[in-house]
Every structure is written in C-alpha cells, then in structure tokens.
Amino acid sequence: AEYMGYNESYEKERRTEVLILTSGIVFITLIFNAPTAKFVVAFLGFNSKENNRLQQMEMAMRRLRVEGGKRLRAAKVDERFAGADWGLVESSFLTSLKDPFRGIKVV
C-alpha cells in the first residue's frame, strides 16, 4: 500500500463520508425496526408471562397495598405529619400502585 501524506481536505471528506454512512445506517435501521418491533416482540413471546409470575405480582401488589395502608394509618397519628393533606397522600398512594403486568397475556 502506498503511503499518503497527511491531507486535511482528504481527512475532512472521510469524516463527512463516515458520518453520512453512519447516519444512513441508523436511519434505515429505525425505518425497519419501528414498524416491525411489535410483531417481533409478540412472535418471540415477550409480551406474555407465565401464570405463576402473574400470581406472584398480584400477591406482591396486594402486600404493598396492605403494608402501605398500615404505614399510612401509623403516619396519620404521628404528630410530625399533623399538617399533611391525608386525602391527597392516600389518593396518590393508591393511584401510584399499578400492576405492571396488567393486560399481559398468560402463557
């Protein structure tokens, strides 16, 4: 291979070419992946869980509600939290507890 001396304009062209090629590959990948991702996830079964996993999550959510309710009742009588808006706290607590597996198919 013949040695080429340092040429600034050649280096600039190469950097631009690499940037354009890389951007093109990323763009084509996004164009292909975006419409097909939902089907691939469904085909591979990543959008479903085993029944025991769903039951475990249900039990965990139930325990969070029970234990959280106990902690809320204990905090209500604590004088350090006397000025708290307990209606807001309770509604925020209940709405923040959402089952992440809701709507997922069972395998």
TORPALO-212119 format. One line per field, with one value per residue: residue in three letters; residue number from 1; x, y, z of N, C-alpha, C, O in turn. Coordinates in steps of 0.2 Angstrom, whole numbers, plus 5000, padded with zeros to 4 digits. Layout:
BEGIN
aa (ALA_...)
i (NUM_...)
n_c1 (X_...)
n_c2 (Y_...)
n_c3 (Z_...)
ca_c1 (X_...)
ca_c2 (Y_...)
ca_c3 (Z_...)
c_c1 (X_...)
c_c2 (Y_...)
c_c3 (Z_...)
o_c1 (X_...)
o_c2 (Y_...)
o_c3 (Z_...)
END
This chain:
BEGIN
aa (ALA_GLU_TYR_MET_GLY_TYR_ASN_GLU_SER_TYR_GLU_LYS_GLU_ARG_ARG_THR_GLU_VAL_LEU_ILE_LEU_THR_SER_GLY_ILE_VAL_PHE_ILE_THR_LEU_ILE_PHE_ASN_ALA_PRO_THR_ALA_LYS_PHE_VAL_VAL_ALA_PHE_LEU_GLY_PHE_ASN_SER_LYS_GLU_ASN_ASN_ARG_LEU_GLN_GLN_MET_GLU_MET_ALA_MET_ARG_ARG_LEU_ARG_VAL_GLU_GLY_GLY_LYS_ARG_LEU_ARG_ALA_ALA_LYS_VAL_ASP_GLU_ARG_PHE_ALA_GLY_ALA_ASP_TRP_GLY_LEU_VAL_GLU_SER_SER_PHE_LEU_THR_SER_LEU_LYS_ASP_PRO_PHE_ARG_GLY_ILE_LYS_VAL_VAL)
i (1_2_3_4_5_6_7_8_9_10_11_12_13_14_15_16_17_18_19_20_21_22_23_24_25_26_27_28_29_30_31_32_33_34_35_36_37_38_39_40_41_42_43_44_45_46_47_48_49_50_51_52_53_54_55_56_57_58_59_60_61_62_63_64_65_66_67_68_69_70_71_72_73_74_75_76_77_78_79_80_81_82_83_84_85_86_87_88_89_90_91_92_93_94_95_96_97_98_99_100_101_102_103_104_105_106_107)
n_c1 (5004_5002_5009_5000_5002_4998_4983_4973_4960_4957_4955_4944_4934_4933_4929_4916_4910_4910_4902_4890_4887_4885_4875_4865_4864_4859_4847_4840_4839_4831_4819_4816_4815_4805_4792_4791_4794_4784_4777_4788_4791_4779_4779_4791_4786_4788_4778_4770_4767_4771_4759_4762_4770_4762_4753_4762_4766_4753_4751_4762_4758_4746_4751_4759_4749_4742_4752_4756_4745_4744_4756_4752_4741_4748_4756_4747_4743_4755_4763_4772_4768_4756_4751_4749_4741_4730_4721_4725_4738_4734_4726_4736_4745_4737_4734_4747_4750_4751_4748_4761_4760_4747_4735_4743_4746_4743_4754)
n_c2 (4994_5011_5025_5038_5055_5067_5075_5087_5091_5079_5071_5078_5075_5061_5060_5066_5057_5046_5050_5052_5039_5032_5039_5036_5022_5021_5028_5019_5007_5012_5014_5001_4994_5001_4999_4985_4980_4978_4966_4957_4956_4951_4938_4932_4930_4939_4947_4941_4932_4919_4910_4908_4919_4930_4928_4929_4943_4948_4945_4952_4965_4966_4964_4976_4985_4982_4983_4996_5003_5001_5008_5021_5023_5023_5034_5044_5046_5051_5065_5072_5073_5081_5091_5087_5084_5072_5066_5069_5062_5048_5046_5048_5038_5026_5028_5027_5014_5003_4988_4981_4971_4971_4967_4959_4944_4927_4914)
n_c3 (5000_4996_5004_5010_5012_5025_5023_5024_5018_5013_5024_5030_5020_5022_5035_5034_5025_5033_5043_5036_5031_5043_5048_5039_5040_5053_5051_5042_5049_5060_5052_5048_5060_5068_5063_5064_5076_5086_5081_5081_5095_5099_5092_5098_5110_5121_5126_5135_5150_5162_5171_5185_5187_5185_5196_5207_5206_5208_5221_5227_5224_5232_5244_5245_5245_5257_5267_5265_5268_5282_5285_5282_5290_5303_5301_5300_5314_5319_5326_5319_5306_5306_5299_5286_5270_5270_5262_5250_5250_5252_5240_5231_5234_5232_5218_5213_5214_5203_5194_5185_5176_5171_5159_5151_5142_5147_5147)
ca_c1 (5000_5006_5008_4998_5004_4993_4980_4967_4954_4955_4953_4938_4930_4932_4925_4910_4908_4908_4896_4884_4886_4883_4868_4861_4863_4854_4840_4837_4838_4825_4814_4814_4813_4799_4785_4791_4796_4778_4776_4794_4790_4774_4782_4796_4783_4790_4773_4766_4770_4768_4753_4765_4773_4756_4751_4767_4765_4747_4752_4766_4754_4741_4755_4760_4743_4741_4758_4756_4739_4747_4761_4748_4737_4753_4759_4742_4743_4761_4762_4776_4764_4750_4749_4749_4734_4730_4717_4730_4743_4730_4724_4742_4747_4733_4735_4754_4751_4748_4751_4765_4758_4740_4734_4748_4743_4746_4757)
ca_c2 (5000_5017_5029_5045_5060_5070_5079_5090_5090_5072_5069_5081_5071_5055_5061_5068_5051_5041_5052_5051_5032_5030_5041_5032_5015_5022_5029_5013_5003_5014_5013_4994_4992_5004_4995_4978_4978_4975_4959_4953_4955_4946_4932_4929_4929_4944_4951_4937_4930_4913_4911_4909_4926_4935_4927_4932_4950_4950_4944_4957_4971_4965_4965_4983_4989_4981_4986_5004_5006_5001_5014_5027_5024_5025_5041_5049_5048_5054_5072_5076_5074_5083_5096_5084_5083_5065_5064_5069_5057_5042_5046_5047_5031_5021_5028_5025_5007_5000_4982_4982_4965_4971_4967_4955_4938_4922_4908)
ca_c3 (5000_4995_5010_5008_5017_5029_5018_5028_5014_5012_5031_5031_5016_5025_5041_5031_5022_5038_5046_5031_5030_5049_5049_5034_5043_5059_5049_5039_5055_5063_5047_5048_5067_5071_5061_5065_5083_5089_5079_5083_5102_5100_5090_5102_5116_5126_5128_5139_5156_5165_5176_5192_5188_5186_5203_5211_5205_5211_5229_5229_5224_5237_5250_5245_5247_5265_5271_5264_5272_5289_5286_5281_5297_5308_5300_5302_5321_5321_5326_5315_5300_5308_5294_5279_5267_5270_5257_5244_5251_5251_5233_5227_5236_5228_5211_5211_5214_5197_5192_5179_5172_5169_5152_5148_5141_5151_5143)
c_c1 (5004_5004_5006_5000_4998_4990_4973_4961_4952_4952_4945_4933_4928_4928_4917_4907_4906_4902_4889_4882_4883_4876_4863_4859_4858_4847_4837_4835_4831_4819_4811_4812_4807_4793_4785_4792_4790_4777_4782_4793_4785_4776_4786_4792_4785_4784_4768_4770_4767_4763_4756_4768_4768_4754_4756_4767_4758_4748_4757_4762_4749_4745_4757_4755_4741_4746_4758_4750_4741_4751_4757_4744_4742_4755_4754_4742_4750_4761_4767_4773_4757_4747_4748_4741_4733_4725_4721_4735_4740_4729_4731_4745_4743_4733_4742_4755_4747_4752_4755_4763_4751_4740_4739_4745_4747_4748_4754)
c_c2 (5006_5022_5036_5050_5063_5075_5081_5089_5083_5069_5072_5077_5064_5055_5062_5061_5046_5043_5051_5044_5030_5033_5038_5025_5016_5023_5023_5008_5005_5013_5006_4992_4994_5000_4988_4976_4975_4968_4955_4951_4950_4939_4929_4928_4933_4948_4947_4934_4923_4915_4912_4916_4931_4934_4930_4940_4952_4950_4950_4964_4971_4967_4973_4987_4988_4984_4994_5007_5006_5007_5020_5028_5026_5032_5046_5051_5051_5061_5076_5077_5077_5088_5093_5083_5075_5062_5064_5063_5050_5041_5045_5040_5026_5022_5027_5018_5004_4993_4982_4976_4966_4972_4962_4948_4932_4916_4902)
c_c3 (5000_5001_5007_5014_5020_5024_5022_5025_5014_5019_5032_5027_5019_5031_5039_5029_5028_5042_5042_5031_5037_5050_5045_5037_5049_5056_5046_5044_5058_5058_5047_5055_5069_5069_5063_5072_5087_5087_5081_5091_5103_5098_5094_5109_5122_5129_5132_5145_5158_5170_5183_5192_5189_5193_5208_5211_5209_5219_5231_5229_5230_5244_5251_5248_5255_5269_5271_5268_5279_5290_5286_5288_5302_5307_5301_5309_5323_5321_5322_5308_5301_5302_5287_5277_5266_5264_5250_5244_5250_5244_5229_5228_5232_5221_5208_5211_5208_5195_5185_5174_5169_5161_5148_5148_5145_5146_5145)
o_c1 (5009_4998_5009_4998_4992_4993_4969_4956_4946_4947_4941_4927_4923_4923_4913_4901_4901_4898_4884_4876_4878_4872_4857_4853_4853_4843_4831_4830_4827_4813_4805_4807_4803_4789_4780_4791_4791_4775_4781_4794_4785_4774_4786_4795_4783_4785_4762_4777_4761_4764_4754_4768_4768_4752_4754_4767_4758_4745_4755_4763_4748_4743_4757_4755_4740_4744_4759_4751_4739_4750_4759_4744_4740_4756_4755_4740_4751_4759_4765_4775_4753_4741_4747_4737_4736_4727_4721_4737_4743_4730_4731_4748_4746_4733_4743_4759_4741_4758_4751_4764_4748_4743_4738_4742_4753_4745_4755)
o_c2 (5007_5022_5039_5048_5063_5080_5077_5087_5082_5065_5068_5076_5062_5051_5059_5060_5043_5039_5049_5042_5026_5029_5036_5023_5012_5021_5022_5005_5001_5011_5005_4989_4991_4999_4985_4970_4970_4963_4949_4946_4946_4934_4922_4925_4932_4951_4949_4934_4922_4920_4917_4919_4936_4939_4933_4943_4957_4954_4953_4968_4977_4971_4976_4992_4993_4988_4998_5012_5011_5010_5025_5034_5030_5035_5051_5057_5053_5064_5082_5082_5076_5088_5097_5083_5073_5057_5059_5060_5046_5036_5041_5037_5021_5017_5025_5015_5002_4993_4984_4977_4961_4975_4962_4945_4933_4915_4897)
o_c3 (5004_5003_5003_5019_5017_5022_5023_5027_5014_5019_5035_5029_5019_5032_5042_5030_5027_5044_5045_5032_5037_5053_5047_5037_5050_5059_5047_5044_5060_5061_5047_5055_5073_5074_5064_5074_5090_5092_5083_5093_5107_5101_5095_5113_5128_5134_5133_5144_5156_5173_5187_5198_5193_5197_5213_5217_5212_5222_5236_5234_5233_5248_5256_5251_5258_5274_5275_5270_5283_5295_5290_5290_5307_5312_5303_5311_5329_5315_5320_5304_5297_5301_5282_5281_5261_5262_5246_5239_5246_5241_5224_5224_5229_5217_5203_5208_5208_5195_5180_5168_5166_5158_5142_5152_5147_5141_5142)
END
